[in-house]
């Protein structure tokens, strides 16, 4: 995440897990030049997660719910400046508040920057017209959450972007409400 507040936490005892199964969405499509289609997977862990004050589950969205006009929070340990030569991101969890924008507006903003792309229904965009706040390299796979009455809902998953925090180039996220039924079905298995 880029140009944001540092979140400093007390020392938190880490939990380590093995992954016993990776279930990619059946419509997942990789693209080197455009955002990946259906960029979501369900991971089965080798044992249950121990919840505590710092490790809690997130709510899943209502199928088909649209968050355009809402503000979400993106978190990650990715780079805070894409120009930095280090390969890795920050050691401190970063967060940034970003507005969720309409897919058509997202496409138009990118076109004004010479980037012609299609934002499909399973995608959504979040960011400011003038840039400055965004997810960045290393944040992919992380959450875009919405706080509704004290409950956090996973609205998006960080997926792609053309640069970091550039004007008229908002971040591109997988829209979880488009595939939540698939997620629930695969969590139950």
Backbone bond lengths (Angstrom), bond angles and torsions (degrees), N, CA, C in turn:
res aa  C-N    CA-C-N  psi(-1)  N-CA   C-N-CA  omega(-1)  CA-C   N-CA-C  phi
1 X - - - 1.449 - - 1.510 107.47 -
2 X 1.309 117.79 154.06 1.455 121.89 -167.54 1.518 112.41 -123.67
3 X 1.344 116.58 138.00 1.458 123.75 171.99 1.523 111.36 53.56
4 X 1.296 115.26 61.97 1.452 120.10 -172.87 1.509 111.78 -141.80
5 X 1.327 115.76 176.92 1.455 121.24 178.44 1.519 109.95 -72.53
6 X 1.338 116.47 141.07 1.466 120.10 170.60 1.512 108.37 -75.52
7 X 1.290 116.80 139.28 1.458 121.68 172.78 1.515 106.48 -107.84
8 X 1.315 116.84 105.35 1.464 121.19 179.51 1.515 108.30 -98.04
9 X 1.293 115.48 123.63 1.454 121.17 -179.09 1.521 109.15 -111.89
10 X 1.324 115.12 156.55 1.457 119.23 171.39 1.523 106.11 -59.87
11 X 1.307 114.95 165.07 1.467 117.60 174.55 1.518 107.95 -60.90
12 X 1.290 116.03 124.22 1.458 122.41 -178.34 1.522 107.30 -112.02
13 X 1.315 115.95 128.73 1.465 119.22 178.01 1.525 108.90 -65.09
14 X 1.322 117.71 122.20 1.469 119.32 -179.23 1.525 111.49 -71.59
15 X 1.307 114.75 154.85 1.461 121.92 171.50 1.525 106.35 -118.00
16 X 1.305 117.16 133.30 1.454 121.76 -179.36 1.522 109.08 -113.73
17 X 1.336 115.57 139.56 1.459 120.69 -177.07 1.517 110.19 -134.35
18 X 1.309 114.80 149.40 1.448 120.76 167.48 1.520 107.91 -94.37
19 X 1.317 116.37 154.99 1.462 121.51 177.17 1.523 107.20 -107.99
20 X 1.323 116.13 121.47 1.465 120.43 -177.70 1.522 112.88 -95.39
21 X 1.341 116.39 -17.88 1.466 119.63 179.98 1.523 109.79 -157.01
22 X 1.322 115.74 138.29 1.467 122.50 173.65 1.515 106.78 -118.61
23 X 1.318 116.19 121.67 1.466 121.44 -179.24 1.533 107.66 -114.55
24 X 1.336 117.19 101.98 1.465 121.68 175.17 1.519 109.39 -76.21
25 X 1.324 116.19 148.25 1.461 119.00 174.63 1.533 107.91 -60.65
26 X 1.332 118.53 137.92 1.473 120.33 -176.81 1.525 113.75 -62.44
27 X 1.327 118.17 -20.71 1.469 120.55 179.09 1.528 112.82 -97.61
28 X 1.334 117.89 8.35 1.464 120.71 179.35 1.520 110.01 -57.43
29 X 1.321 116.06 132.81 1.465 122.31 177.06 1.520 108.47 -137.49
30 X 1.335 116.13 120.71 1.457 121.49 176.83 1.521 109.70 -81.39
31 X 1.327 115.72 142.07 1.458 120.93 174.42 1.519 108.17 -141.70
32 X 1.320 116.48 131.99 1.460 120.51 178.36 1.521 111.76 -77.53
33 X 1.340 117.65 -21.87 1.466 119.98 -174.04 1.525 114.17 -111.51
34 X 1.323 117.63 -12.56 1.465 121.70 -179.56 1.525 108.89 -133.42
35 X 1.323 117.93 164.37 1.470 119.16 176.55 1.528 110.75 -59.00
36 X 1.331 115.72 143.54 1.464 120.61 178.74 1.521 110.27 -65.68
37 X 1.318 116.33 143.43 1.466 122.09 175.96 1.522 109.41 -82.74
38 X 1.321 117.12 141.50 1.475 123.23 176.32 1.530 111.22 47.44
39 X 1.320 115.24 55.32 1.464 123.29 -175.06 1.532 110.31 -81.60
40 X 1.334 115.82 71.20 1.460 121.67 -177.49 1.525 109.16 -149.85
41 X 1.320 115.02 146.34 1.465 121.40 176.51 1.524 108.53 -145.06
42 X 1.314 116.11 156.51 1.464 122.52 172.77 1.524 106.82 -111.11
43 X 1.332 115.88 128.12 1.462 121.43 178.20 1.521 109.07 -106.21
44 X 1.316 116.60 131.80 1.466 120.67 174.31 1.527 106.84 -97.98
45 X 1.341 115.77 125.32 1.460 121.66 -178.22 1.521 110.60 -89.68
46 X 1.327 114.99 159.55 1.465 119.29 -176.84 1.528 113.88 -77.12
47 X 1.323 117.24 -8.10 1.466 120.74 176.21 1.526 108.47 -163.20
48 X 1.327 117.52 165.64 1.471 120.58 -179.08 1.534 112.19 -66.25
49 X 1.314 115.44 150.74 1.463 122.92 175.48 1.525 108.17 -78.52
50 X 1.332 116.63 138.32 1.469 120.73 173.86 1.523 107.83 -91.38
51 X 1.325 116.58 114.15 1.457 120.90 179.36 1.520 110.05 -79.08
52 X 1.336 114.75 146.33 1.464 122.01 175.08 1.520 107.16 -153.62
53 X 1.319 118.42 -167.27 1.468 121.14 -177.89 1.523 112.66 -61.82
54 X 1.331 117.81 -24.98 1.461 121.62 -176.83 1.521 114.02 -106.93
55 X 1.306 117.57 -7.98 1.464 122.02 -179.37 1.522 107.74 -129.25
56 X 1.321 115.00 107.02 1.464 121.29 -177.64 1.525 109.55 -137.04
57 X 1.322 117.61 154.20 1.467 119.17 176.41 1.526 110.64 -73.64
58 X 1.315 115.60 157.20 1.461 121.64 175.47 1.528 107.44 -106.65
59 X 1.324 116.14 149.08 1.468 120.14 177.46 1.525 109.62 -76.68
60 X 1.310 115.96 150.41 1.464 121.32 173.93 1.522 108.79 -93.72
61 X 1.337 117.14 148.88 1.466 120.07 -177.64 1.525 112.78 -75.72
62 X 1.303 114.74 163.16 1.461 121.87 172.47 1.529 108.13 -67.68
63 X 1.334 118.94 134.07 1.469 120.00 179.13 1.529 111.81 -52.93
64 X 1.334 115.46 132.25 1.458 121.48 177.01 1.515 115.64 79.33
65 X 1.344 118.57 -4.01 1.470 120.02 -177.35 1.519 110.17 -65.73
66 X 1.334 116.35 138.92 1.466 122.24 -178.75 1.518 108.71 -112.10
67 X 1.321 116.24 134.64 1.463 121.52 -175.17 1.529 113.45 -107.07
68 X 1.324 118.36 11.72 1.455 119.80 -179.99 1.527 109.24 -55.18
69 X 1.342 115.82 134.46 1.461 121.10 -178.76 1.521 113.19 91.50
70 X 1.312 118.37 -13.34 1.462 122.34 176.76 1.531 108.91 -86.85
71 X 1.319 115.70 162.35 1.463 121.36 171.54 1.518 108.20 -106.33
72 X 1.319 115.71 137.45 1.452 121.35 177.74 1.517 110.26 -120.72
73 X 1.313 115.80 170.06 1.461 122.56 178.03 1.528 107.91 -118.03
74 X 1.326 115.10 124.90 1.463 122.25 176.59 1.523 107.26 -104.84
75 X 1.323 116.88 134.24 1.460 120.41 177.04 1.519 109.70 -127.70
76 X 1.330 115.03 154.96 1.450 119.26 177.25 1.511 112.53 175.85
77 X 1.329 114.08 169.93 1.455 122.37 177.70 1.526 110.24 -109.81
78 X 1.323 117.21 22.35 1.458 120.90 -178.66 1.517 112.18 -75.53
79 X 1.315 114.59 -174.87 1.465 120.80 -179.02 1.524 110.82 -62.45
80 X 1.314 115.62 147.73 1.460 120.99 173.64 1.523 110.81 -100.05
81 X 1.326 116.36 -7.50 1.460 122.23 175.57 1.524 106.94 -151.33
82 X 1.337 117.70 114.78 1.470 119.43 -176.47 1.519 113.24 -63.87
83 X 1.336 117.84 -19.39 1.457 120.98 -178.93 1.529 112.01 -78.88
84 X 1.327 117.60 -15.98 1.460 119.63 -179.80 1.519 109.84 -62.32
85 X 1.316 115.76 138.06 1.461 119.57 -174.84 1.527 112.96 -79.59
86 X 1.337 117.18 -14.95 1.468 116.78 -179.80 1.518 110.13 -64.09
87 X 1.317 115.40 145.27 1.457 120.66 -176.36 1.513 112.40 -75.36
88 X 1.303 115.45 -24.11 1.454 119.69 -172.14 1.521 110.74 -110.21
89 X 1.304 114.91 170.23 1.454 120.98 -179.47 1.511 112.36 -89.71
90 X 1.303 114.43 -149.83 1.451 122.28 -175.45 1.527 111.29 -87.92
91 X 1.322 116.23 159.59 1.465 121.38 175.52 1.526 110.85 -88.85
92 X 1.327 117.08 -7.63 1.463 122.09 179.90 1.518 109.67 -109.22
93 X 1.311 116.78 133.61 1.458 120.23 176.68 1.524 108.88 -61.90
94 X 1.317 115.88 129.22 1.460 122.19 -179.38 1.525 109.44 -107.13
95 X 1.331 116.47 153.89 1.465 120.11 175.29 1.513 109.27 -143.05
96 X 1.320 114.93 153.57 1.457 121.07 178.07 1.525 108.30 -150.62
97 X 1.333 115.74 140.54 1.464 121.92 174.24 1.521 108.17 -89.48
98 X 1.326 116.85 132.01 1.464 121.03 -179.97 1.527 110.05 -137.48
99 X 1.346 116.65 143.83 1.466 119.44 175.38 1.526 110.49 -80.87
100 X 1.319 115.58 142.16 1.465 121.04 176.65 1.518 107.46 -89.53
101 X 1.324 115.94 127.89 1.460 120.45 -174.48 1.526 110.74 -114.83
102 X 1.302 114.97 161.53 1.459 123.41 -179.91 1.532 110.18 -65.01
103 X 1.325 117.23 142.47 1.465 121.39 -178.58 1.522 112.78 -59.23
104 X 1.333 116.82 -40.64 1.470 119.59 -179.78 1.525 110.60 -64.74
105 X 1.326 116.92 -42.01 1.464 120.36 177.50 1.531 110.40 -63.34
106 X 1.318 116.77 -38.65 1.461 121.52 177.73 1.531 110.70 -60.69
107 X 1.326 116.51 -44.94 1.468 120.44 177.49 1.524 110.76 -61.37
108 X 1.343 116.79 -44.13 1.469 121.03 -179.54 1.526 110.92 -61.99
109 X 1.332 117.20 -45.57 1.462 120.17 178.59 1.524 110.50 -57.50
110 X 1.331 117.32 -46.33 1.460 120.36 -179.93 1.533 111.05 -62.55
111 X 1.341 116.94 -40.54 1.474 119.93 179.64 1.527 111.41 -59.65
112 X 1.342 117.74 -37.16 1.469 119.57 179.56 1.522 111.22 -65.49
113 X 1.333 117.10 -16.70 1.464 122.20 178.06 1.524 111.53 -101.83
114 X 1.349 116.60 9.72 1.459 120.87 178.61 1.518 114.16 80.12
115 X 1.328 116.82 18.35 1.471 121.54 -180.00 1.519 107.86 -111.90
116 X 1.331 116.01 110.54 1.466 120.56 -178.84 1.521 108.56 -98.78
117 X 1.319 117.05 111.77 1.453 120.22 -179.94 1.511 110.37 -146.19
118 X 1.315 114.80 160.33 1.462 122.20 177.53 1.522 107.60 -107.31
119 X 1.336 116.42 125.74 1.458 121.82 173.47 1.525 106.04 -96.58
120 X 1.313 116.10 105.00 1.463 122.28 -176.04 1.526 110.88 -75.55
121 X 1.341 117.41 163.75 1.471 120.09 -176.43 1.528 114.47 -57.81
122 X 1.338 118.76 -27.56 1.461 119.90 179.39 1.530 112.21 -83.15
123 X 1.320 116.17 7.88 1.462 122.56 177.51 1.519 108.97 -116.18
124 X 1.320 115.95 160.41 1.459 121.21 171.28 1.522 107.78 -150.37
125 X 1.315 115.39 161.80 1.457 120.84 -177.58 1.519 110.12 -119.91
126 X 1.319 114.99 149.77 1.457 120.49 176.77 1.521 108.47 -146.50
127 X 1.312 115.44 133.31 1.454 120.55 178.67 1.510 110.76 157.24
128 X 1.310 114.18 173.15 1.459 121.90 -178.19 1.527 110.10 -98.16
129 X 1.322 115.76 148.10 1.462 119.91 179.71 1.527 111.19 -58.58
130 X 1.346 116.90 -37.32 1.465 119.54 -179.23 1.532 113.16 -90.32
131 X 1.324 117.42 7.35 1.469 120.82 177.76 1.517 111.85 78.02
132 X 1.304 116.39 -135.05 1.469 126.34 176.25 1.523 115.32 74.87
133 X 1.326 119.51 -32.41 1.467 121.65 -179.34 1.521 108.47 -132.53
134 X 1.348 115.73 130.49 1.458 118.50 -173.63 1.523 109.64 -171.51
135 X 1.317 116.23 164.13 1.456 121.47 163.96 1.528 106.35 -74.37
136 X 1.332 117.40 166.22 1.460 119.49 -178.65 1.527 109.50 -146.95
137 X 1.317 115.92 -174.02 1.458 122.65 -179.00 1.530 109.12 -54.63
138 X 1.322 116.60 127.49 1.456 121.35 -179.86 1.519 113.80 99.46
139 X 1.331 117.76 -9.94 1.468 121.26 178.98 1.525 112.59 -91.47
140 X 1.338 117.45 -9.39 1.467 120.70 -176.63 1.521 111.61 -55.34
141 X 1.331 115.38 139.80 1.456 121.49 -177.73 1.510 113.36 89.49
142 X 1.320 116.49 -9.99 1.467 121.06 -179.91 1.519 111.84 -82.67
143 X 1.325 116.47 172.45 1.461 120.84 -172.96 1.524 115.38 -88.19
144 X 1.324 114.37 149.86 1.462 124.37 162.23 1.523 103.55 -118.33
145 X 1.331 116.40 107.91 1.460 120.76 -174.30 1.523 111.06 -112.61
146 X 1.328 114.77 153.22 1.462 123.49 178.13 1.522 107.24 -117.57
147 X 1.334 116.30 134.14 1.463 120.42 177.17 1.523 108.59 -98.48
148 X 1.317 116.07 116.86 1.460 122.14 177.91 1.520 107.66 -122.37
149 X 1.319 115.47 109.32 1.471 120.81 179.51 1.526 112.47 52.48
150 X 1.328 116.18 42.83 1.461 120.83 176.71 1.514 115.25 82.62
151 X 1.326 117.86 0.00 1.470 121.47 178.13 1.523 109.01 -108.72
152 X 1.313 116.00 130.81 1.454 121.24 -179.59 1.520 109.88 -92.66
153 X 1.337 115.10 130.71 1.463 122.24 179.88 1.522 108.79 -119.51
154 X 1.329 116.67 136.33 1.461 122.39 178.40 1.526 108.87 -80.03
155 X 1.323 116.03 97.29 1.465 121.13 -179.61 1.524 111.37 -83.84
156 X 1.337 116.73 -36.85 1.452 120.21 -175.95 1.514 112.79 -145.90
157 X 1.322 114.80 164.84 1.458 122.86 174.84 1.524 106.71 -124.87
158 X 1.332 116.59 125.19 1.460 121.34 -178.45 1.526 109.52 -56.63
159 X 1.340 115.57 126.36 1.459 120.16 -172.82 1.526 113.36 -125.45
160 X 1.336 117.87 -52.06 1.466 119.42 -171.02 1.522 110.82 -154.42
161 X 1.297 114.40 170.08 1.456 121.44 175.10 1.513 108.60 -175.85
162 X 1.293 115.68 157.83 1.462 121.99 176.70 1.519 106.22 -111.18
163 X 1.325 116.37 92.49 1.455 121.28 -170.69 1.524 109.00 82.51
164 X 1.318 115.62 -179.74 1.466 121.33 -179.83 1.519 108.98 -126.60
165 X 1.312 115.80 126.08 1.464 122.33 174.99 1.528 112.83 58.28
166 X 1.326 116.31 35.02 1.460 121.80 177.14 1.521 109.57 -90.55
167 X 1.325 116.35 148.22 1.465 118.36 179.24 1.526 110.06 -62.69
168 X 1.337 115.18 140.88 1.460 124.14 177.84 1.533 113.74 56.63
169 X 1.342 116.72 26.37 1.460 122.40 175.23 1.529 108.79 -134.57
170 X 1.344 117.24 66.99 1.466 119.76 -177.30 1.527 111.55 -66.25
171 X 1.321 115.20 160.30 1.457 120.68 176.93 1.518 111.13 -67.13
172 X 1.320 115.80 152.86 1.466 122.34 -179.35 1.529 107.68 -115.57
173 X 1.320 115.24 131.43 1.464 122.67 -172.86 1.523 109.85 -127.03
174 X 1.324 115.89 153.31 1.460 119.07 169.35 1.527 107.06 -75.80
175 X 1.329 117.81 132.94 1.469 123.49 179.88 1.536 107.99 -86.28
176 X 1.326 116.99 102.87 1.465 121.97 -173.93 1.527 111.94 -63.45
177 X 1.326 118.25 -32.23 1.474 119.64 -179.10 1.529 112.00 -63.67
178 X 1.342 117.82 -18.42 1.469 120.55 177.79 1.526 112.88 -80.53
179 X 1.323 117.02 -19.73 1.467 120.10 -176.74 1.529 112.21 -127.68
180 X 1.322 117.43 13.78 1.469 120.32 -175.59 1.528 111.97 -62.04
181 X 1.321 118.50 -34.82 1.470 119.88 177.69 1.531 110.51 -62.02
182 X 1.341 116.75 -41.39 1.464 121.37 177.25 1.530 110.25 -63.76
183 X 1.340 117.17 -41.85 1.469 121.13 178.49 1.528 110.07 -59.55
184 X 1.326 116.76 -50.54 1.470 121.09 -178.29 1.528 110.78 -60.45
185 X 1.322 116.08 -44.08 1.473 120.79 179.26 1.529 111.17 -58.52
186 X 1.338 116.67 -39.86 1.462 120.50 -176.82 1.520 113.67 -84.29
187 X 1.307 118.00 -20.23 1.465 120.75 173.36 1.523 109.28 -71.39
188 X 1.322 116.33 -36.38 1.468 121.43 -176.51 1.523 112.94 -71.43
189 X 1.324 117.64 -24.79 1.478 120.80 -175.35 1.515 111.49 -70.52
